[in-house]
Amino acid sequence: MKKIKVNKDKCLGCGSCTFLYPEMFYLDEDGKAEVKEVKKIDEEKLQSAIDACAAEAIEVEEK
């Protein structure tokens, strides 16, 4: 199981993760990316979002 989180201090709020994987990411009221709860992670979309993040703010922790 993976735990996905966004480092708010690094996030630029560009929205690339929300565009590439809207089922998992959204922009909160501060314009920073936030993670939604999902039942099943789409590994391909997640990797695309990680690769597209200019700030390298998406963190993945293996549980």
C-alpha positions, 0 to 999 in steps of 0.5 A: 500500500502506498501513502501519497501526500503533497508537500505544501511548502514545495507545491507551486499550485500549477495544477499539472497533477490535477490535470493528469490525475484528477481522480487523486489530486485537486487544488485546495482553497489556498491553490495548493494540491491536495490528495483525494482518497482513492480506492485503487491507485492508477500507477501510470497516472500517478507516475505521470503526475510525479514526473510533471510536478516542477516542484517535486512536491508529490511524495510517495511512502510505501507502507 
